[in-house]
Each structure stands twice: as structure tokens, then as C-alpha cells.
Amino acid sequence: PLTAAYLARRGVATQWRAFLRALVETLEEHLDAEGRAALMRAIGRRMAEAMPLAHCDTLSDLEARINDALAAADWGYCELALDTGAKRLVVQHSAAPAVSAGGDAEGRWIGAVLEGLYG
């Protein structure tokens, strides 16, 4: 986990860190937690629209295509699995870019962006 956290912070270009920190902190000042999360999910959906995936026939093919798109954006990687008991797709995302902001020292705000991206 420590290595992944280090790589996630390192993956954010220096020129964007201050901007992203200011953006997230401004959102914290003007929106409640659900409003911020909704906005971040909407941003993630827009990002997904900008990186459409070709049709996939298998889960491993889908994982490979998602990871190609994530690698092109330097946004980490994912592992996909089926939870047949709960009838759901499980997405494990690692090495997402992380920028601390306000009271969020670990950059957890990125989770809502990822929800939108995978949605």
C-alpha cells in the first residue's frame, strides 16, 4: 500500500498539484459532501465518454481495454472480477493519481471520480 500511495502521488504532474488542491478545497468550501461527490462522479463520467472502449467479449478483454485507456492517461490500473454470489462486477483500482487537499491528506476525493469513470 505504501508503494502504491507513493506512485499515485508521483503520477500527478507538478504543474497540476496546486491547481487540483485549490479546486478540491474550493469545492469543499462551496458544496456539501454529497454535492462534491456528485460533481466528481459527473467529471468521471465525462472522462469515460472521452475514452470510449471497443466492444469486449470477455472479462479479461474488458480489463485489458480499460487498462490500456488508464495507462494512456497515467491513471493507474484495474483488476476486474465477478462476484457470482452477489451478482456483481468487482473493480479493484490501484495507483490512481492522488493529490491531498484540505482535510483529505490521502486524496480520497479521487474515489468519486473513479465511480463515475467506471459507471
Solvent accessible surface area in square Angstrom, and as a share of the most:
residue,aa,sasa,rsa
1,P,155,0.98
2,L,144,0.72
3,T,94,0.54
4,A,40,0.31
5,A,40,0.31
6,Y,117,0.44
7,L,81,0.40
8,A,9,0.07
9,R,116,0.42
10,R,157,0.57
11,G,34,0.33
12,V,9,0.05
13,A,47,0.36
14,T,106,0.62
15,Q,136,0.61
16,W,131,0.46
17,R,78,0.29
18,A,71,0.55
19,F,109,0.45
20,L,42,0.21
21,R,87,0.32
22,A,56,0.43
23,L,65,0.32
24,V,3,0.02
25,E,57,0.26
26,T,65,0.38
27,L,23,0.11
28,E,58,0.26
29,E,136,0.61
30,H,135,0.60
31,L,66,0.33
32,D,102,0.53
33,A,67,0.52
34,E,106,0.48
35,G,25,0.24
36,R,59,0.21
37,A,25,0.19
38,A,44,0.34
39,L,70,0.35
40,M,9,0.04
41,R,61,0.22
42,A,38,0.30
43,I,66,0.33
44,G,0,0.00
45,R,116,0.42
46,R,183,0.67
47,M,44,0.20
48,A,33,0.26
49,E,130,0.58
50,A,84,0.65
51,M,48,0.22
52,P,112,0.70
53,L,75,0.37
54,A,60,0.47
55,H,148,0.66
56,C,29,0.17
57,D,122,0.63
58,T,78,0.45
59,L,56,0.28
60,S,84,0.54
61,D,46,0.24
62,L,49,0.25
63,E,47,0.21
64,A,51,0.40
65,R,86,0.31
66,I,23,0.12
67,N,36,0.18
68,D,99,0.51
69,A,22,0.17
70,L,4,0.02
71,A,70,0.55
72,A,96,0.74
73,A,41,0.32
74,D,95,0.49
75,W,40,0.14
76,G,19,0.18
77,Y,107,0.41
78,C,1,0.01
79,E,95,0.43
80,L,19,0.09
81,A,52,0.40
82,L,116,0.58
83,D,45,0.23
84,T,109,0.63
85,G,75,0.72
86,A,57,0.44
87,K,183,0.78
88,R,142,0.52
89,L,80,0.40
90,V,61,0.35
91,V,54,0.31
92,Q,103,0.46
93,H,31,0.14
94,S,24,0.16
95,A,28,0.22
96,A,14,0.11
97,P,17,0.11
98,A,16,0.12
99,V,6,0.04
100,S,41,0.26
101,A,2,0.01
102,G,52,0.50
103,G,85,0.82
104,D,26,0.14
105,A,82,0.64
106,E,112,0.50
107,G,2,0.02
108,R,174,0.64
109,W,42,0.15
110,I,18,0.09
111,G,29,0.28
112,A,15,0.11
113,V,4,0.02
114,L,23,0.11
115,E,101,0.45
116,G,2,0.02
117,L,21,0.10
118,Y,59,0.22
119,G,94,0.90
